[in-house]
Amino acid sequence: MFKCGDVVCELGQSFFGRAIRWFTRGWYEPRTWASHAARMIDATHIAEALRRFTVGVFDGNRKVKV
C-alpha cells in the first residue's frame, strides 16, 4: 500500500524508456533499473512530470518500485 510522499521509480519498456536508462548512467555504473520517477499523493493518486506536470489515478499494472 502506498503512502503520501512515497517516491516510485518506474521501469519503462518503450524505446524512450530504454534510451533514458542508457543515457542517464555513468561510464562505470551498472545498468539503471528505472527510467521515470514520480511521487504518490495518497494511496491511489500519483503526481508526475510527463510533458506537463500531472496528477492522476495510479494504475496498479505499472512496474514500479518504492
Buried (B, 14 or more C-beta within 10 A) or exposed (E): EBEEEBEBBBBBEEEEBEEBBEEEEEEEEEEBEBBBEBBBBEEEEBEBEEEEEEEEEBEEEEEBEE
